Amino acid sequence: MTCIKYDAPAANALLDVLEFMTANPVSWGPTELARRLEQSSNMTFRVLNVLTERGYVEKNENGNYHLTAALFSLGMKMQHNFDLRSQARPHLEELAALCGESAQLQIPDGDRMLQVDHVPPPTPYYLVVTPGCRVHWHGNAFGKAVWAFLPREQQEKLFTLPREQLTIHTITDEKLLRKELSDIRITLCAAEYEEYLEGCYCLAAPVFNTLGEIVAAVGISGVISRLKKENLPELQKQVSACAGKISRSIGFKE
């Protein structure tokens, strides 16, 4: 199907002005703004007049323009539409159905990860992690998926936490953990096999917000006896795809 593109110069010019002023939050003269945006001075001036009349920009005593809080207020009115849990829910339901395992959403909560949602799969038995539970960062695929993308200072702070040997499979060695986090930054997918609970496995992928910040991890947990090695690449693909959909639903742009 051919995609029809419509040209709306005035709308494009207005959005260019708003996006530029948001990224560069200082006062701008109309001539300099037009030069930066490669717009005609007349178009930029008209856009600024409209934005001033609607309360989105103000003109100071020097004749320069700056954004007001009106744009922020407009964004806040949309906040409920971008609530992480509500946006993630349909994608979790899809993931559980596709993978046949429990789909979960976890967010960072200080020295632990917090389980905020769980969707059961269409199978007679499955693993359940109750929403509200706080679980360790280490030995937890969800924790590792978030840990790998935290700012450096926060990453290092987590390395100072005690790392309990949860099972005989739990990776507690700092060097091995650092290597694993490095790999996750490349693959965008974390895994743990019987590290947190014997007989169980988890796959998880990072979720990013509109600022590109890590805010959560989404994935699946299941009984390891049901995991077939040949199905692992497809499961990882589905988990990563789900994380991407949730990230985009809350405003992340790759």
TORPADREN-493215 format. One line per 5 residues: their letters; for each residue x, y, z of N, C-alpha, C. Coordinates in Angstrom, 2 decimals, always signed. Each point is the difference from the previous one (the first is absolute). Layout:
<nodes>
A) X Y Z X Y Z X Y Z  ...
</nodes>
This chain:
<nodes>
MTCIK) +0.84 -1.19 +0.00 -0.84 +1.19 +0.00 +0.88 +1.24 +0.00  -0.32 +0.96 -0.87 +0.75 +1.25 -0.08 -0.42 +0.94 +1.12  +0.99 +0.54 +0.70 -0.29 +0.92 +1.09 -0.06 +1.42 -0.55  -1.14 +0.66 +0.15 -0.18 +1.36 -0.49 +0.53 +0.98 +1.04  +0.88 +0.88 -0.43 +0.56 +1.01 +0.90 -0.63 +1.34 -0.30
YDAPA) -0.49 +0.65 +1.03 -0.64 +1.31 -0.15 +0.95 +1.08 +0.48  +0.06 +1.08 -0.73 +0.89 +1.10 +0.34 -0.78 +1.10 +0.71  +0.45 +0.36 +1.19 -0.63 +1.09 +0.77 +1.12 +0.87 +0.54  +0.51 +0.91 -0.82 +1.17 +0.81 +0.38 -0.13 +0.72 +1.34  -1.18 +0.60 +0.25 -0.18 +0.75 +1.24 +0.07 -0.92 +1.22
ANALL) -0.62 -1.19 -0.12 +0.03 -0.96 +1.11 +1.42 -0.49 +0.23  +0.73 -0.29 -1.08 +1.39 -0.43 +0.13 +0.85 +1.07 +0.65  -0.23 +1.26 -0.40 +0.78 +1.10 +0.56 -0.27 +0.15 +1.49  -1.26 -0.12 +0.40 -0.36 +0.12 +1.42 +0.64 -1.11 +0.82  -0.07 -1.21 -0.51 +0.60 -1.13 +0.73 +1.52 +0.12 +0.06
DVLEF) +0.60 +0.50 -1.08 +1.45 +0.22 +0.01 +0.39 +0.98 +1.10  -0.77 +1.07 +0.13 +0.28 +1.02 +1.02 -0.14 -0.60 +1.39  -1.09 -0.72 +0.25 -0.23 -0.58 +1.32 +1.07 -1.02 +0.36  +0.33 -0.87 -0.93 +1.00 -1.04 +0.27 +1.38 +0.62 +0.25  +0.35 +1.02 -0.77 +1.30 +0.65 +0.18 +0.07 +0.72 +1.34
MTANP) -1.05 +0.73 +0.34 +0.00 +0.77 +1.25 -0.05 -0.92 +1.21  -0.62 -1.16 -0.15 -0.01 -0.97 +1.09 +1.39 -0.59 +0.22  +0.70 -0.28 -1.09 +1.35 -0.56 +0.09 +1.03 +1.05 +0.40  -0.32 +1.27 -0.22 +0.93 +1.10 +0.31 -0.75 +1.06 +0.82  -0.22 -0.28 +1.29 -0.89 +0.81 +0.84 +0.60 +1.32 +0.49
VSWGP) +0.29 +0.88 -0.95 +0.42 +1.37 +0.32 -0.87 +0.94 -0.82  +0.19 +1.28 +0.17 -0.76 +0.97 -0.78 +0.61 +0.16 -1.39  -0.87 +0.11 -1.00 +0.47 +0.11 -1.38 -0.64 +1.20 -0.69  +0.82 +0.71 -0.76 -0.53 +1.05 -0.87 -0.56 -0.63 -1.25  -1.02 +0.58 -0.60 -0.62 -0.60 -1.18 +0.95 -0.16 -1.19
TELAR) +0.92 +0.95 -0.17 +0.94 -0.09 -1.13 +0.97 -1.17 +0.18  +0.57 -0.12 +1.21 +0.92 -1.09 +0.28 -0.71 -1.35 -0.06  -1.23 -0.04 +0.49 -0.78 -1.24 -0.02 -0.26 -0.42 -1.45  -0.37 +0.95 -0.83 -0.24 -0.30 -1.42 +1.26 -0.52 -0.67  +1.15 +0.61 +0.33 +1.27 -0.44 -0.58 +0.33 -1.43 +0.42
RLEQS) -0.18 -0.28 +1.29 +0.31 -1.34 +0.50 -0.89 -1.06 -0.65  -1.24 +0.35 -0.21 -0.97 -0.96 -0.54 -0.07 +0.01 -1.53  +0.75 +0.92 -0.59 -0.02 +0.15 -1.46 -1.42 +0.25 -0.51  -0.72 +0.85 +0.75 -1.34 +0.44 -0.38 +0.08 +1.46 -0.47  -1.05 +0.44 -0.68 -0.06 +1.43 -0.33 -0.30 +0.77 +1.28
SNMTF) +0.52 +1.21 +0.12 -0.24 +0.83 +1.18 -1.48 +0.28 +0.18  -0.69 +0.17 -1.13 -1.44 +0.28 +0.05 -0.75 -1.18 +0.61  +0.34 -1.23 -0.41 -0.69 -1.18 +0.53 +0.27 -0.15 +1.49  +1.27 +0.15 +0.40 +0.35 -0.14 +1.41 -0.72 +1.03 +0.86  -0.05 +1.23 -0.48 -0.67 +1.07 +0.74 -1.49 -0.31 +0.17
RVLNV) -0.63 -0.48 -1.05 -1.44 -0.33 +0.09 -0.23 -1.16 +0.97  +0.87 -1.00 -0.06 -0.13 -1.13 +0.92 +0.14 +0.47 +1.44  +0.99 +0.84 +0.27 +0.21 +0.51 +1.35 -1.20 +0.82 +0.48  -0.59 +0.76 -0.89 -1.19 +0.78 +0.37 -1.16 -0.90 +0.41  -0.20 -1.07 -0.78 -1.08 -0.94 +0.32 +0.27 -0.68 +1.34
LTERG) +1.24 -0.45 +0.21 +0.34 -0.67 +1.24 -0.11 +0.95 +1.20  +0.30 +1.26 -0.22 -0.14 +1.00 +1.07 -1.47 +0.21 +0.34  -0.83 +0.13 -1.03 -1.43 +0.19 +0.21 -0.62 -1.18 +0.73  +0.51 -1.22 -0.26 -0.54 -1.20 +0.63 +0.67 -0.30 +1.34  +0.97 +0.82 +0.38 +0.62 -0.14 +1.31 +1.14 -0.99 +0.10
YVEKN) +0.52 -0.49 -1.14 +1.07 -0.98 +0.03 +1.39 +0.64 +0.04  +0.10 +1.25 -0.44 +1.27 +0.73 +0.13 -0.30 +1.40 +0.52  +1.02 +0.61 +0.56 -0.10 +1.38 +0.48 +1.13 +0.81 -0.60  -0.27 +1.30 -0.19 +0.99 +0.93 -0.53 +0.53 +0.84 +1.15  +1.33 +0.04 +0.16 +0.56 +0.78 +1.10 +0.30 +1.44 -0.43
ENGNY) +0.57 +0.78 +0.92 +0.24 +1.42 -0.27 +1.03 +0.22 -1.09  +0.80 -1.01 -0.30 +1.01 +0.12 -1.06 -0.53 -0.41 -1.38  -1.27 -0.41 -0.02 -0.59 -0.42 -1.27 +0.28 -1.44 -0.36  +0.56 -0.75 +0.96 +0.25 -1.42 -0.23 -1.14 -0.84 +0.57  -0.08 -1.24 -0.47 -1.12 -0.87 +0.38 +0.52 -1.22 +0.76
HLTAA) -0.78 -0.45 +0.98 +0.31 -1.23 +0.73 -1.29 -0.77 +0.27  +0.14 -1.30 +0.19 -1.17 -0.84 +0.26 -0.57 +0.27 +1.39  -1.30 -0.16 +0.13 -0.67 +0.09 +1.30 -0.28 -1.41 +0.50  -0.67 -0.09 +1.13 -0.36 -1.31 +0.56 -1.21 -0.62 -0.69  -0.57 +0.70 -0.97 -1.22 -0.50 -0.65 +0.25 -1.32 -0.73
LFSLG) +1.17 -0.11 -0.63 +0.31 -1.24 -0.72 +0.14 -1.16 +0.98  +0.64 +0.26 +1.14 +0.13 -1.02 +1.04 -1.37 -0.41 +0.51  -0.88 +1.00 +0.20 -1.36 -0.29 +0.48 -0.75 -0.86 -0.99  +0.19 +0.27 -1.28 -0.65 -0.79 -1.03 +0.47 -1.45 +0.05  +1.32 -0.16 +0.17 +0.55 -1.34 +0.09 -0.50 -0.75 +1.22
MKMQH) -0.14 +0.70 +1.12 -0.47 -0.64 +1.23 -1.42 -0.50 -0.13  -0.81 +0.68 -0.81 -1.38 -0.45 -0.22 -0.03 -1.33 -0.73  +1.09 -0.30 -0.71 +0.08 -1.27 -0.72 +0.68 -1.08 +0.82  +0.45 +0.35 +1.21 +0.81 -0.93 +0.79 -0.69 -1.34 +0.22  -1.31 +0.05 +0.28 -0.70 -1.25 +0.30 +0.01 -0.94 -1.19
NFDLR) +0.10 +0.57 -1.22 +0.03 -0.85 -1.19 +1.33 -0.73 -0.15  +1.02 +0.47 +0.71 +1.31 -0.59 -0.12 +0.43 -0.68 +1.29  -0.96 -0.30 +0.88 +0.30 -0.73 +1.23 +0.59 -1.35 -0.37  +1.13 -0.32 +0.60 +0.75 -1.19 -0.39 -0.82 -1.28 +0.12  -0.64 -0.20 +1.14 -0.71 -1.26 +0.22 -1.16 -0.16 -0.97
SQARP) -0.78 +1.06 -0.18 -1.17 -0.10 -0.88 +0.44 -0.17 -1.46  +1.09 +0.67 -0.38 +0.49 -0.14 -1.36 +0.60 -1.39 -0.25  +0.61 -0.55 +1.04 +0.67 -1.30 -0.15 -0.98 -1.17 -0.03  -1.12 +0.15 +0.67 -0.91 -1.14 +0.20 -0.39 -0.75 -1.28  -0.47 +0.66 -1.05 -0.37 -0.78 -1.19 +1.18 -0.73 -0.63
HLEEL) +1.19 +0.59 +0.11 +1.19 -0.65 -0.56 +0.42 -1.20 +0.85  -0.20 +0.10 +1.31 +0.27 -1.14 +0.87 -0.96 -1.15 -0.32  -1.25 +0.33 -0.24 -0.99 -1.03 -0.32 +0.37 -0.71 -1.30  +0.46 +0.79 -0.97 +0.43 -0.58 -1.27 +1.22 -0.88 +0.19  +0.95 +0.46 +0.82 +1.23 -0.76 +0.23 -0.30 -1.34 +0.68
AALCG) -0.87 +0.03 +1.00 -0.36 -1.24 +0.71 -0.64 -1.01 -0.96  -0.85 +0.51 -0.88 -0.68 -0.88 -0.95 +0.98 -0.58 -1.04  +0.93 +0.83 -0.46 +0.95 -0.44 -1.02 +1.01 -1.00 +0.55  +0.47 +0.26 +1.22 +1.07 -0.83 +0.57 -0.50 -1.16 +0.84  -1.26 +0.08 +0.44 -0.53 -1.06 +0.85 +0.60 -0.02 +1.38
ESAQL) +0.53 +1.16 +0.44 +0.57 +0.12 +1.34 -0.49 +1.29 +0.66  +0.20 +0.10 +1.30 -0.43 +1.19 +0.73 +0.77 +1.22 -0.49  -0.72 +1.07 -0.29 +0.61 +1.27 -0.40 +0.00 +0.94 +1.19  +1.11 +0.69 +0.19 +0.14 +0.85 +1.18 +0.59 +1.36 -0.35  -0.26 +0.95 +0.88 +0.57 +1.34 -0.12 +0.58 +0.37 +1.36
QIPDG) +1.28 +0.37 +0.01 +0.67 +0.41 +1.24 +0.65 +1.37 -0.19  +0.03 +0.78 +1.09 +0.63 +1.32 -0.01 +1.01 +0.09 +1.14  +1.01 +0.86 -0.14 +0.97 +0.16 +1.09 -0.64 +0.63 +1.23  +0.37 -0.48 +1.17 -0.56 +0.49 +1.26 +1.10 -0.03 +1.07  +0.95 +0.93 -0.13 +1.09 +0.05 +0.97 +0.92 -1.20 -0.07
DRMLQ) +0.11 -0.74 +1.09 +0.90 -1.15 +0.04 -0.64 -1.27 -0.53  -1.17 +0.11 -0.58 -0.70 -1.15 -0.57 -0.70 +0.40 -1.30  -0.49 -1.00 -0.72 -0.91 +0.22 -1.12 -1.41 -0.28 +0.52  -0.96 +0.75 -0.51 -1.39 -0.13 +0.44 -0.84 -0.59 -1.12  -0.70 -1.09 +0.30 -0.93 -0.61 -0.96 -1.27 +0.84 -0.02
VDHVP) -0.34 +0.56 -1.18 -1.18 +0.86 -0.07 -1.16 -0.62 -0.79  +0.29 -1.04 -0.78 -1.11 -0.64 -0.71 +0.39 -1.41 -0.41  -1.01 -0.84 -0.14 +0.19 -1.40 -0.39 -1.20 -0.44 -0.82  +0.27 -0.64 -1.13 -1.06 -0.54 -0.85 +0.24 -1.49 -0.17  -0.96 -0.84 +0.40 +0.19 -1.45 -0.12 -0.14 -0.45 -1.45
PPTPY) +0.66 -1.09 -0.37 -0.12 -0.54 -1.35 -1.21 -0.93 -0.10  -0.39 -0.35 -1.21 -1.13 -0.92 -0.18 +0.44 -1.46 +0.15  +0.56 -0.33 +1.15 +0.46 -1.36 +0.28 -0.50 -0.41 +1.38  -0.11 -1.30 +0.26 -0.55 -0.46 +1.28 +0.90 +0.27 +1.21  +1.31 +0.13 -0.20 +0.87 +0.33 +1.12 +1.06 +0.99 -0.46
YLVVT) +0.39 +0.90 +0.90 +0.95 +1.05 -0.35 +0.57 +0.62 +1.27  +1.07 +0.76 -0.18 +0.66 +0.67 +1.11 -0.66 +1.35 +0.26  -0.22 +0.31 +1.27 -0.63 +1.28 +0.37 +0.93 +0.78 +0.93  +0.23 +1.26 -0.34 +0.68 +0.93 +0.90 -1.02 +1.10 +0.29  -0.48 +0.05 +1.21 -1.10 +0.89 +0.35 +0.39 +1.47 -0.10
PGCRV) -0.81 +0.82 -0.68 +0.27 +1.44 -0.02 +0.13 +0.55 +1.41  +0.99 +0.86 +0.20 +0.28 +0.54 +1.32 +1.22 -0.64 +0.63  +0.43 -1.17 -0.52 +1.19 -0.67 +0.52 +1.25 +0.79 -0.38  +0.97 +0.04 +0.92 +1.29 +0.63 -0.28 +1.04 -1.11 -0.08  +0.73 -0.01 -1.09 +0.96 -1.07 -0.25 +1.40 +0.58 -0.24
HWHGN) +1.01 -0.83 +0.19 +1.39 +0.43 -0.15 +0.31 +0.43 -1.44  +1.00 +0.87 -0.11 +0.50 +0.38 -1.32 +0.79 -1.15 -0.62  +0.85 -0.62 +0.79 +0.84 -1.07 -0.54 -0.80 -1.30 -0.04  +0.39 -0.90 -0.87 -0.72 -1.26 -0.12 -1.37 +0.17 -0.61  -0.27 +1.18 -0.53 -1.33 +0.37 -0.49 +0.17 +0.63 -1.38
AFGKA) -0.55 -0.64 -1.03 +0.16 +0.52 -1.36 -0.57 +1.41 -0.14  -1.09 +0.27 +0.70 -0.61 +1.33 -0.07 +0.94 +1.05 +0.62  +0.56 -0.36 +1.14 +0.94 +0.90 +0.65 +1.22 +0.26 -0.87  +0.53 -1.04 -0.61 +1.18 +0.15 -0.85 -0.31 +0.86 -1.23  -1.20 -0.16 -0.56 -0.39 +0.76 -1.19 -0.05 +1.49 +0.30
VWAFL) -0.39 +0.36 +1.22 -0.02 +1.41 +0.41 +1.40 +0.46 +0.39  +0.66 -0.79 +0.81 +1.33 +0.31 +0.53 +0.97 +0.38 -1.12  -0.06 -0.72 -1.11 +0.93 +0.21 -1.11 -0.10 +1.40 -0.61  -1.15 +0.65 +0.16 -0.22 +1.29 -0.66 -0.14 +1.18 +0.96  +0.25 -0.25 +1.28 -0.03 +1.10 +0.96 +1.21 +0.92 -0.21
PREQQ) -0.10 +1.26 +0.44 +1.19 +0.86 -0.01 +1.12 -0.66 +0.79  +1.24 +0.28 -0.39 +1.16 -0.67 +0.58 +0.02 +0.04 +1.52  -0.32 +1.16 +0.58 +0.04 +0.14 +1.46 -0.98 -0.95 +0.67  -1.19 -0.13 -0.57 -1.00 -0.91 +0.57 +0.42 -1.46 -0.19  +0.61 -0.30 -1.12 +0.49 -1.37 -0.21 +1.00 -0.38 +1.08
EKLFT) +0.93 +0.91 +0.25 +1.04 -0.30 +0.98 -0.57 -0.13 +1.41  -1.02 +0.78 +0.30 -0.63 -0.08 +1.32 -0.61 -1.38 +0.22  -0.58 -0.57 -1.06 -0.61 -1.32 +0.13 +1.06 -1.08 +0.24  +1.20 +0.22 -0.48 +1.07 -0.99 +0.24 +0.42 -0.05 +1.47  -0.37 +1.04 +0.76 +0.35 +0.01 +1.43 -1.02 -0.76 +0.84
LPREQ) -1.14 -0.37 -0.59 -1.02 -0.74 +0.75 +0.44 -1.45 +0.22  -0.42 -0.61 +1.11 +0.30 -1.42 +0.21 -0.65 -0.84 -1.10  +0.71 -1.03 -0.45 -0.55 -0.87 -1.04 -0.12 -1.41 +0.57  -1.19 -0.30 +0.44 -0.27 -1.30 +0.63 +0.07 -1.12 -1.03  +0.53 -1.13 +0.42 +0.02 -1.18 -0.85 -1.38 -0.64 +0.08
LTIHT) -0.89 +0.39 -0.91 -1.40 -0.42 +0.06 -0.17 -1.48 -0.33  +0.77 -0.48 -0.98 +0.05 -1.43 -0.34 +1.45 -0.32 -0.36  +0.26 -1.23 -0.29 +1.37 -0.37 -0.39 +0.38 +0.62 -1.35  -1.00 +0.49 -0.75 +0.25 +0.57 -1.33 +0.15 +1.52 +0.02  -0.26 +0.63 +1.12 +0.01 +1.46 +0.06 +1.39 +0.56 -0.27
ITDEK) +0.08 +0.94 -0.94 +1.26 +0.67 -0.31 +0.18 +1.16 +0.97  +1.00 -0.10 +0.85 +0.27 +1.06 +0.98 +1.36 +0.67 -0.23  +0.85 -0.64 -0.79 +1.33 +0.54 -0.27 -0.11 +1.32 -0.77  +0.65 +1.05 +0.51 -0.12 +1.33 -0.62 +0.51 +0.01 -1.44  +1.11 -0.64 -0.25 +0.56 -0.01 -1.35 -0.95 -0.65 -0.99
LLRKE) -0.60 -1.12 +0.40 -0.95 -0.69 -0.87 -1.26 +0.83 -0.22  -0.45 +0.68 +1.05 -1.18 +0.85 -0.13 +0.26 +1.16 -0.95  +1.17 +0.61 +0.13 +0.34 +1.12 -0.88 +0.04 -0.46 -1.46  +0.54 -1.18 -0.24 +0.02 -0.54 -1.37 -1.41 -0.24 -0.50  -0.86 -0.52 +0.88 -1.38 -0.26 -0.40 -0.72 +1.30 -0.33
LSDIR) +0.19 +1.04 +0.81 -0.65 +1.29 -0.25 +0.49 +0.61 -1.31  +1.28 -0.19 -0.28 +0.56 +0.49 -1.26 -0.65 -0.70 -1.19  -0.21 -1.30 +0.12 -0.66 -0.76 -1.07 -1.44 +0.45 -0.19  -0.68 +0.29 +1.10 -1.40 +0.43 -0.07 -0.12 +1.32 -0.74  +0.98 +0.88 +0.19 -0.03 +1.30 -0.71 +0.10 -0.19 -1.51
ITLCA) +0.55 -1.13 -0.41 +0.12 -0.30 -1.43 -1.24 -0.73 -0.52  -0.44 -0.99 +0.75 -1.11 -0.85 -0.46 -1.38 +0.55 +0.34  -0.06 +0.90 +0.97 -1.28 +0.55 +0.49 -0.91 -1.10 +0.56  +0.60 -1.06 +0.49 -0.80 -1.07 +0.60 +0.81 -0.66 +1.12  -0.65 -0.20 +1.14 +0.65 -0.63 +1.16 -0.66 -1.36 +0.26
AEYEE) +0.77 -0.88 +0.65 -0.53 -1.33 +0.30 +0.56 -0.49 +1.32  -0.75 -0.86 +0.63 +0.50 -0.74 +1.17 -0.66 -1.37 +0.01  +0.83 -0.98 +0.26 -0.47 -1.39 +0.01 +0.25 -0.59 +1.37  -1.06 -0.10 +0.79 +0.04 -0.56 +1.36 +0.90 +0.80 +0.95  +0.24 +1.27 -0.31 +0.81 +0.83 +0.90 -0.80 +0.49 +1.20
YLEGC) -1.27 +0.31 -0.23 -0.82 +0.53 +1.09 -0.78 -1.11 +0.72  -0.45 -0.95 -0.77 -0.80 -1.10 +0.55 +0.28 -1.25 -0.81  +0.38 -1.06 +0.64 +0.30 -1.24 -0.72 -1.24 -0.50 -0.74  +0.22 -0.42 -1.24 -1.09 -0.51 -0.82 -0.69 +1.07 -0.83  +0.46 +1.25 +0.12 -0.66 +1.10 -0.72 +1.01 +0.83 -0.80
YCLAA) -0.49 +0.66 -1.03 +0.85 +0.87 -0.82 -0.74 +1.30 -0.29  +0.75 +1.03 -0.40 -0.59 +1.28 -0.39 +0.76 +0.59 -1.18  -0.72 +0.67 -0.88 +0.58 +0.80 -1.08 -0.59 +1.40 +0.13  +0.81 +1.02 -0.15 -0.51 +1.36 +0.16 +0.72 +0.97 -0.92  -0.67 +1.10 -0.30 +0.57 +1.04 -0.87 -0.32 +1.37 +0.59
PVFNT) +0.85 +1.00 -0.27 -0.17 +1.34 +0.58 -1.10 +0.82 -0.65  -0.62 +0.85 +0.81 -1.03 +0.94 -0.47 +0.51 +1.42 +0.27  -0.07 +0.85 -1.03 +0.51 +1.36 +0.10 -1.14 +1.02 -0.14  +0.17 +1.16 +0.67 -1.03 +1.03 -0.09 +0.30 +1.00 -1.10  -0.77 +1.06 -0.05 +0.12 +0.98 -1.08 +1.35 +0.71 -0.01
LGEIV) +0.70 +0.01 +1.15 +1.32 +0.62 +0.09 +1.12 -0.99 -0.27  -0.38 -1.24 -0.31 +1.00 -1.03 -0.24 +0.56 -0.60 +1.27  -0.67 +0.25 +1.13 +0.46 -0.52 +1.29 -0.62 -1.38 +0.25  +0.77 -0.87 +0.64 -0.52 -1.32 +0.36 -1.01 +0.15 +1.13  -1.18 -0.58 -0.15 -1.04 +0.14 +1.02 -0.57 -1.33 +0.48
AAVGI) +0.23 -1.07 -0.76 -0.61 -1.28 +0.37 +0.62 -1.12 -0.82  -0.42 -1.20 +0.33 +0.35 -1.17 -0.81 -1.26 -0.84 -0.15  -0.14 -0.57 -1.17 -1.14 -0.86 -0.29 +0.52 -1.35 -0.46  -0.74 -1.06 +0.29 +0.49 -1.30 -0.43 -0.91 -1.13 +0.42  +0.56 -1.19 -0.05 -0.77 -1.20 +0.35 +0.74 -0.81 +1.05
SGVIS) -0.75 -0.75 +0.79 +0.54 -0.94 +0.98 -0.72 -1.32 -0.19  +0.75 -1.07 +0.11 -0.63 -1.29 -0.20 +0.74 -1.14 +0.66  -0.59 -1.16 -0.11 +0.59 -1.23 +0.54 +1.03 -0.51 -1.00  +1.20 -0.23 +0.47 +1.10 -0.31 -0.92 -0.18 -1.34 -0.72  -0.76 -0.91 +0.58 -0.23 -1.29 -0.66 -0.83 +0.18 -1.27
RLKKE) -0.67 +1.17 -0.12 -0.82 +0.26 -1.18 +0.79 +0.77 -1.06  +1.20 +0.47 +0.35 +0.80 +0.78 -0.94 +0.79 -0.92 -0.93  -0.22 +0.16 -1.28 +0.74 -0.77 -1.01 +1.05 +0.91 -0.63  +1.22 -0.50 -0.08 +1.13 +0.80 -0.49 -0.28 +0.59 -1.38  -0.65 -0.77 -0.85 -0.25 +0.48 -1.35 -1.02 +1.16 -0.04
NLPEL) -0.79 +0.13 +1.08 -0.99 +1.08 +0.04 +0.55 +1.29 +0.60  +1.20 -0.07 +0.59 +0.55 +1.15 +0.71 +0.17 +1.25 -0.87  +0.55 -0.09 -1.22 +0.14 +1.21 -0.82 -1.33 +0.69 -0.28  -1.04 -0.78 -0.24 -1.31 +0.60 -0.28 -0.58 +0.65 +1.25  +0.20 -0.62 +1.15 -0.48 +0.59 +1.25 +0.71 +1.32 +0.28
QKQVS) +1.30 +0.02 -0.21 +0.77 +1.24 +0.19 -0.48 +1.08 -0.95  -0.28 -0.38 -1.21 -0.49 +0.95 -1.01 -1.34 +0.59 +0.43  -0.90 -0.84 +0.51 -1.32 +0.47 +0.42 +0.11 +0.94 +1.21  +0.89 -0.34 +0.94 +0.19 +0.84 +1.18 +0.55 +1.36 -0.39  +1.00 +0.02 -0.88 +0.59 +1.26 -0.45 -1.01 +0.84 -0.77
ACAGK) -0.80 -0.67 -0.82 -1.02 +0.72 -0.78 -1.03 +0.63 +0.93  -0.39 -0.73 +1.04 -0.96 +0.51 +0.97 +0.56 +1.23 +0.70  +1.25 -0.07 +0.42 +0.63 +1.14 +0.67 +0.04 +1.22 -0.91  +0.28 -0.22 -1.28 +0.02 +1.09 -0.96 -1.35 +0.65 -0.16  -1.05 -0.82 -0.04 -1.36 +0.53 -0.14 -0.39 +0.84 +1.20
ISRSI) +0.35 -0.47 +1.19 -0.33 +0.76 +1.21 +0.78 +1.30 +0.05  +1.28 -0.06 -0.36 +0.82 +1.22 -0.01 -0.61 +1.04 -0.93  -0.37 -0.43 -1.20 -0.60 +0.95 -0.96 -1.33 +0.52 +0.49  -0.75 -0.83 +0.72 -1.32 +0.44 +0.48 +0.09 +1.08 +1.06  +1.16 +0.10 +0.68 +0.18 +1.05 +1.00 +0.91 +1.13 -0.50
GFKE) +0.21 +0.02 -1.32 +0.65 +1.15 -0.61 +1.43 -0.16 -0.43  +0.60 -1.19 +0.15 +1.39 -0.19 -0.38 +0.14 -0.02 -1.52  +1.01 +0.71 -0.49 +0.31 +0.00 -1.43 +1.42 -0.49 -0.18  +0.15 -1.03 -0.82 +1.33 -0.60 -0.22 +0.87 +0.89 -0.87
</nodes>
